[in-house]
Structure formats: structure tokens, C-alpha cells
């Protein structure tokens, strides 16, 4: 349970980093303020999570159900962290807007780098 909370808080920090750093870059701001590009990014992260689940040395890592559950668990943590970061960036109001998309981009890109290094 503690590792889930730490994971969500880490993705929240990555989301805040994404909002404050990537909002200053015009090209990233233009590309990732569209919902369709965020959907592609989420699909990439889901497939990347399934790939990383194969690298897990547990007994069940070869099963497809484990890979899907591992990937969905990472996505839930990413969405929760991004939602919390967007909540703080929007001054205590949750809106699915540019801040949420940039937060999701920051969480997924930094989370991908962290997971790639960890595994």
C-alpha cells in the first residue's frame, strides 16, 4: 500500500514538473494540448508497461494477464498523479484542460524514463 502511495506522489511530482517545464516550450505545448496525441501517448505507455512486465523476474511475469494488470496499474497511478497535479495547477479545481494534458505528458515521459532505468 505504501508503494502505491509513493508511486502516485512521484507521478504527481512528474506531472507538476511537466506543467511548469513543458508549458514554456511552444512546440510541446502545441503538440500535447490535443487529446488525440495524449491518447497515442497513453497507448504507448500501456504497451511499454506490458514490455516491462515481461522483464519482471516473478513466476507469473510470462502470463498475459500479469502483463495487462501491471500495465493498467501503472496507468492508474499515472492518471491519479496527473489528476492531483492538474488539481493543484488549476487552483484547487479539477478540469481536463491543457494543464491536465501537460501533466499527463510529464508523468508519462518522466515515468517512462524512470521505469526504463529501474528495469
MODELLER restraints for C-alpha pairs under 7 A, 6 or more apart:
rsr = mdl.restraints
at = mdl.atoms
rsr.add(forms.Gaussian(group=physical.xy_distance, feature=features.Distance(at['CA:7:A'], at['CA:77:A']), mean=6.60, stdev=0.5))
rsr.add(forms.Gaussian(group=physical.xy_distance, feature=features.Distance(at['CA:8:A'], at['CA:77:A']), mean=5.13, stdev=0.5))
rsr.add(forms.Gaussian(group=physical.xy_distance, feature=features.Distance(at['CA:8:A'], at['CA:78:A']), mean=6.81, stdev=0.5))
rsr.add(forms.Gaussian(group=physical.xy_distance, feature=features.Distance(at['CA:8:A'], at['CA:80:A']), mean=6.36, stdev=0.5))
rsr.add(forms.Gaussian(group=physical.xy_distance, feature=features.Distance(at['CA:8:A'], at['CA:81:A']), mean=4.93, stdev=0.5))
rsr.add(forms.Gaussian(group=physical.xy_distance, feature=features.Distance(at['CA:9:A'], at['CA:81:A']), mean=6.21, stdev=0.5))
rsr.add(forms.Gaussian(group=physical.xy_distance, feature=features.Distance(at['CA:11:A'], at['CA:78:A']), mean=5.75, stdev=0.5))
rsr.add(forms.Gaussian(group=physical.xy_distance, feature=features.Distance(at['CA:11:A'], at['CA:81:A']), mean=4.73, stdev=0.5))
rsr.add(forms.Gaussian(group=physical.xy_distance, feature=features.Distance(at['CA:11:A'], at['CA:82:A']), mean=6.71, stdev=0.5))
rsr.add(forms.Gaussian(group=physical.xy_distance, feature=features.Distance(at['CA:11:A'], at['CA:107:A']), mean=5.29, stdev=0.5))
rsr.add(forms.Gaussian(group=physical.xy_distance, feature=features.Distance(at['CA:11:A'], at['CA:111:A']), mean=6.99, stdev=0.5))
rsr.add(forms.Gaussian(group=physical.xy_distance, feature=features.Distance(at['CA:12:A'], at['CA:81:A']), mean=3.94, stdev=0.5))
rsr.add(forms.Gaussian(group=physical.xy_distance, feature=features.Distance(at['CA:12:A'], at['CA:82:A']), mean=5.61, stdev=0.5))
rsr.add(forms.Gaussian(group=physical.xy_distance, feature=features.Distance(at['CA:12:A'], at['CA:84:A']), mean=6.20, stdev=0.5))
rsr.add(forms.Gaussian(group=physical.xy_distance, feature=features.Distance(at['CA:12:A'], at['CA:85:A']), mean=5.21, stdev=0.5))
rsr.add(forms.Gaussian(group=physical.xy_distance, feature=features.Distance(at['CA:14:A'], at['CA:106:A']), mean=5.56, stdev=0.5))
rsr.add(forms.Gaussian(group=physical.xy_distance, feature=features.Distance(at['CA:14:A'], at['CA:107:A']), mean=4.76, stdev=0.5))
rsr.add(forms.Gaussian(group=physical.xy_distance, feature=features.Distance(at['CA:14:A'], at['CA:110:A']), mean=6.24, stdev=0.5))
rsr.add(forms.Gaussian(group=physical.xy_distance, feature=features.Distance(at['CA:15:A'], at['CA:81:A']), mean=6.75, stdev=0.5))
rsr.add(forms.Gaussian(group=physical.xy_distance, feature=features.Distance(at['CA:15:A'], at['CA:82:A']), mean=5.26, stdev=0.5))
rsr.add(forms.Gaussian(group=physical.xy_distance, feature=features.Distance(at['CA:15:A'], at['CA:85:A']), mean=5.55, stdev=0.5))
rsr.add(forms.Gaussian(group=physical.xy_distance, feature=features.Distance(at['CA:15:A'], at['CA:103:A']), mean=3.98, stdev=0.5))
rsr.add(forms.Gaussian(group=physical.xy_distance, feature=features.Distance(at['CA:15:A'], at['CA:104:A']), mean=6.13, stdev=0.5))
rsr.add(forms.Gaussian(group=physical.xy_distance, feature=features.Distance(at['CA:15:A'], at['CA:106:A']), mean=4.95, stdev=0.5))
rsr.add(forms.Gaussian(group=physical.xy_distance, feature=features.Distance(at['CA:15:A'], at['CA:107:A']), mean=4.74, stdev=0.5))
rsr.add(forms.Gaussian(group=physical.xy_distance, feature=features.Distance(at['CA:16:A'], at['CA:85:A']), mean=5.34, stdev=0.5))
rsr.add(forms.Gaussian(group=physical.xy_distance, feature=features.Distance(at['CA:16:A'], at['CA:103:A']), mean=6.16, stdev=0.5))
rsr.add(forms.Gaussian(group=physical.xy_distance, feature=features.Distance(at['CA:17:A'], at['CA:106:A']), mean=6.49, stdev=0.5))
rsr.add(forms.Gaussian(group=physical.xy_distance, feature=features.Distance(at['CA:18:A'], at['CA:102:A']), mean=5.72, stdev=0.5))
rsr.add(forms.Gaussian(group=physical.xy_distance, feature=features.Distance(at['CA:18:A'], at['CA:103:A']), mean=5.17, stdev=0.5))
rsr.add(forms.Gaussian(group=physical.xy_distance, feature=features.Distance(at['CA:18:A'], at['CA:105:A']), mean=6.57, stdev=0.5))
rsr.add(forms.Gaussian(group=physical.xy_distance, feature=features.Distance(at['CA:18:A'], at['CA:106:A']), mean=3.84, stdev=0.5))
rsr.add(forms.Gaussian(group=physical.xy_distance, feature=features.Distance(at['CA:18:A'], at['CA:107:A']), mean=6.89, stdev=0.5))
rsr.add(forms.Gaussian(group=physical.xy_distance, feature=features.Distance(at['CA:19:A'], at['CA:99:A']), mean=6.05, stdev=0.5))
rsr.add(forms.Gaussian(group=physical.xy_distance, feature=features.Distance(at['CA:19:A'], at['CA:102:A']), mean=5.23, stdev=0.5))
rsr.add(forms.Gaussian(group=physical.xy_distance, feature=features.Distance(at['CA:19:A'], at['CA:103:A']), mean=5.24, stdev=0.5))
rsr.add(forms.Gaussian(group=physical.xy_distance, feature=features.Distance(at['CA:22:A'], at['CA:28:A']), mean=6.44, stdev=0.5))
rsr.add(forms.Gaussian(group=physical.xy_distance, feature=features.Distance(at['CA:22:A'], at['CA:29:A']), mean=6.58, stdev=0.5))
rsr.add(forms.Gaussian(group=physical.xy_distance, feature=features.Distance(at['CA:22:A'], at['CA:102:A']), mean=6.87, stdev=0.5))
rsr.add(forms.Gaussian(group=physical.xy_distance, feature=features.Distance(at['CA:23:A'], at['CA:29:A']), mean=5.61, stdev=0.5))
rsr.add(forms.Gaussian(group=physical.xy_distance, feature=features.Distance(at['CA:32:A'], at['CA:38:A']), mean=6.34, stdev=0.5))
rsr.add(forms.Gaussian(group=physical.xy_distance, feature=features.Distance(at['CA:32:A'], at['CA:101:A']), mean=6.56, stdev=0.5))
rsr.add(forms.Gaussian(group=physical.xy_distance, feature=features.Distance(at['CA:32:A'], at['CA:102:A']), mean=6.62, stdev=0.5))
rsr.add(forms.Gaussian(group=physical.xy_distance, feature=features.Distance(at['CA:33:A'], at['CA:98:A']), mean=5.35, stdev=0.5))
rsr.add(forms.Gaussian(group=physical.xy_distance, feature=features.Distance(at['CA:33:A'], at['CA:101:A']), mean=5.99, stdev=0.5))
rsr.add(forms.Gaussian(group=physical.xy_distance, feature=features.Distance(at['CA:33:A'], at['CA:102:A']), mean=6.98, stdev=0.5))
rsr.add(forms.Gaussian(group=physical.xy_distance, feature=features.Distance(at['CA:38:A'], at['CA:101:A']), mean=6.85, stdev=0.5))
rsr.add(forms.Gaussian(group=physical.xy_distance, feature=features.Distance(at['CA:45:A'], at['CA:108:A']), mean=6.89, stdev=0.5))
rsr.add(forms.Gaussian(group=physical.xy_distance, feature=features.Distance(at['CA:46:A'], at['CA:71:A']), mean=5.39, stdev=0.5))
rsr.add(forms.Gaussian(group=physical.xy_distance, feature=features.Distance(at['CA:46:A'], at['CA:75:A']), mean=6.98, stdev=0.5))
rsr.add(forms.Gaussian(group=physical.xy_distance, feature=features.Distance(at['CA:49:A'], at['CA:70:A']), mean=6.68, stdev=0.5))
rsr.add(forms.Gaussian(group=physical.xy_distance, feature=features.Distance(at['CA:49:A'], at['CA:71:A']), mean=4.44, stdev=0.5))
rsr.add(forms.Gaussian(group=physical.xy_distance, feature=features.Distance(at['CA:50:A'], at['CA:67:A']), mean=4.76, stdev=0.5))
rsr.add(forms.Gaussian(group=physical.xy_distance, feature=features.Distance(at['CA:50:A'], at['CA:68:A']), mean=6.12, stdev=0.5))
rsr.add(forms.Gaussian(group=physical.xy_distance, feature=features.Distance(at['CA:50:A'], at['CA:70:A']), mean=6.88, stdev=0.5))
rsr.add(forms.Gaussian(group=physical.xy_distance, feature=features.Distance(at['CA:50:A'], at['CA:71:A']), mean=5.45, stdev=0.5))
rsr.add(forms.Gaussian(group=physical.xy_distance, feature=features.Distance(at['CA:53:A'], at['CA:61:A']), mean=5.99, stdev=0.5))
rsr.add(forms.Gaussian(group=physical.xy_distance, feature=features.Distance(at['CA:53:A'], at['CA:67:A']), mean=5.10, stdev=0.5))
rsr.add(forms.Gaussian(group=physical.xy_distance, feature=features.Distance(at['CA:53:A'], at['CA:70:A']), mean=6.27, stdev=0.5))
rsr.add(forms.Gaussian(group=physical.xy_distance, feature=features.Distance(at['CA:54:A'], at['CA:61:A']), mean=5.35, stdev=0.5))
rsr.add(forms.Gaussian(group=physical.xy_distance, feature=features.Distance(at['CA:54:A'], at['CA:62:A']), mean=5.92, stdev=0.5))
rsr.add(forms.Gaussian(group=physical.xy_distance, feature=features.Distance(at['CA:54:A'], at['CA:67:A']), mean=6.85, stdev=0.5))
rsr.add(forms.Gaussian(group=physical.xy_distance, feature=features.Distance(at['CA:60:A'], at['CA:66:A']), mean=6.37, stdev=0.5))
rsr.add(forms.Gaussian(group=physical.xy_distance, feature=features.Distance(at['CA:61:A'], at['CA:67:A']), mean=6.69, stdev=0.5))
rsr.add(forms.Gaussian(group=physical.xy_distance, feature=features.Distance(at['CA:78:A'], at['CA:107:A']), mean=6.19, stdev=0.5))
rsr.add(forms.Gaussian(group=physical.xy_distance, feature=features.Distance(at['CA:78:A'], at['CA:108:A']), mean=6.86, stdev=0.5))
rsr.add(forms.Gaussian(group=physical.xy_distance, feature=features.Distance(at['CA:82:A'], at['CA:100:A']), mean=6.51, stdev=0.5))
rsr.add(forms.Gaussian(group=physical.xy_distance, feature=features.Distance(at['CA:82:A'], at['CA:103:A']), mean=5.23, stdev=0.5))
rsr.add(forms.Gaussian(group=physical.xy_distance, feature=features.Distance(at['CA:82:A'], at['CA:104:A']), mean=5.29, stdev=0.5))
rsr.add(forms.Gaussian(group=physical.xy_distance, feature=features.Distance(at['CA:82:A'], at['CA:107:A']), mean=6.58, stdev=0.5))
rsr.add(forms.Gaussian(group=physical.xy_distance, feature=features.Distance(at['CA:83:A'], at['CA:100:A']), mean=6.68, stdev=0.5))
rsr.add(forms.Gaussian(group=physical.xy_distance, feature=features.Distance(at['CA:85:A'], at['CA:103:A']), mean=6.59, stdev=0.5))
rsr.add(forms.Gaussian(group=physical.xy_distance, feature=features.Distance(at['CA:86:A'], at['CA:94:A']), mean=6.58, stdev=0.5))
rsr.add(forms.Gaussian(group=physical.xy_distance, feature=features.Distance(at['CA:86:A'], at['CA:99:A']), mean=5.71, stdev=0.5))
rsr.add(forms.Gaussian(group=physical.xy_distance, feature=features.Distance(at['CA:86:A'], at['CA:100:A']), mean=4.99, stdev=0.5))
rsr.add(forms.Gaussian(group=physical.xy_distance, feature=features.Distance(at['CA:86:A'], at['CA:103:A']), mean=6.40, stdev=0.5))
rsr.add(forms.Gaussian(group=physical.xy_distance, feature=features.Distance(at['CA:87:A'], at['CA:93:A']), mean=5.37, stdev=0.5))
rsr.add(forms.Gaussian(group=physical.xy_distance, feature=features.Distance(at['CA:87:A'], at['CA:94:A']), mean=4.73, stdev=0.5))
rsr.add(forms.Gaussian(group=physical.xy_distance, feature=features.Distance(at['CA:89:A'], at['CA:99:A']), mean=6.94, stdev=0.5))
